Amino acid sequence: MAYCVDGLPSGDAPAGQLEEQPAGRRVRVAIVLPGLGVAGGSERAASLIANSWAERGWHVTIITLERTGTPAYHAIAPNVEIARLGLPPDRTVWFRAASSFADRVRLLRREFLRLSPDVVISFLTRTNVLSVLAALGTNIPVVVSERNNAEMQAFGPVWTVLRRYLYPRAFGLVTMTKGAMEQFPSEQRARSWVIPNEANLPTSLRKKSGQKILAAVGRLVPQKGFDLLLEAFAGISGSHPDWSLVIWGDGPERARLEAKRDELGLHGRVHLPGVTERPGLWIESAGVFVLSSRYEGWGIVLLEAMAAGLPVVSFDCRFGPREMITDEEDGLLVANGDINALSVALSRLLDDGSLRRRLGGAAAISARRFTHPRVMAGWDQVVQSALEYNKQ
């Protein structure tokens, strides 16, 4: 297993210096994910990887399942080809879902044969299953990338069985932490790489205003633990009347969270404005950032907050926060799911401006471990392995 946070092992090619291809032959990579139209961490990672490789002159194609014409939330370089299959996830009646499943596999296979890529890199479990299935018999190496906590994220028995059967047929597996990799038995990862997300702030980011806003960001789903955060904030809101909580994002739990906010008497103190109009907008107004997730695959918004110099508090959930935060040095870690401990940690930060400045400054320095060149060096290792395989 290659672990790529601290740079490349001796003897491997550094980023941008992969083994040369025959004259006139560009490296060809296909990246597959459900869509580009949402503000998620996987979509952000895929766009950064694609843009970086395209900048080198590689032929990069992003294949998505979404409808034709769906705009990308994150910037995509003009020389990156985007192929939208027009078959977004369909979780209706079983026979319609089965038909859509077969159509996705068929269209993915058609794209793979059209592109003849040196490697396919697929993001997210269901898409990974589709990609491996579509590539069977083509001799095209498919690398599957798991972006969440596989033990905690439920996919249902059919997808779980398909993953167990098909992952051993993938060329390799990428996770963002060692803990996530260890969830997969050795037979499900012929080759493996641990590659975290990078700290990459949007170039459009404006100077932070440092308002008394406690910010949280994520899809409004149970995984993100915003119900726990509301309870934690309710416990300290009375002693910090000048601070408000803003939860950025959207999702199916909106109505339940708004009802809980009102039940806790936090109407006017907690705001749920939806998805930001542009990436990173939430950073500009935040004074403190909090991650309340029950589990994660990495938690890219936590790293973005640290890179921006915001003081951070996080549940010590599996996986990601402990890889980024050293408790009391560049942030505060509290026991996962402990609402009282989260209230205490938040109250410390909201009370103490000097603590906020110290932790925020240290967080910005700490986030430099996850620079673009270091992270891309890990992805270059993946491609190099595929190129060597293709020569056999």
Secondary structure, DSSP 8 states (H G I E B T S, - for coil): -EE-TT---TTS--TT-----STT---EEEEEES-SSS--HHHHHHHHHHHHHHHTT-EEEEEE-S-TT---SS---TTSEEEE-S-----SSHHHHHHHHHHHHHHHHHHHHHH--SEEEEESHHHHHHHHHHHTTTT--EEEE--S-TTTS---HHHHHHHHHHGGGSSEEEESSHHHHTTS-GGG-SSEEE--------TT-------SEEEEES-SSGGG-HHHHHHHHHTTGGG-TT-EEEEE---TTHHHHHHHHHHTT-BTTEEEEES-SSTTHHHHH-SEEEE--S--S--HHHHHHHHTT--EEEE--SSSHHHH--BTTTBEEE-TT-HHHHHHHHHHHHH-HHHHHHHHHHHHHHGGGG-HHHHHHHHHHHHHHHHHHHT-
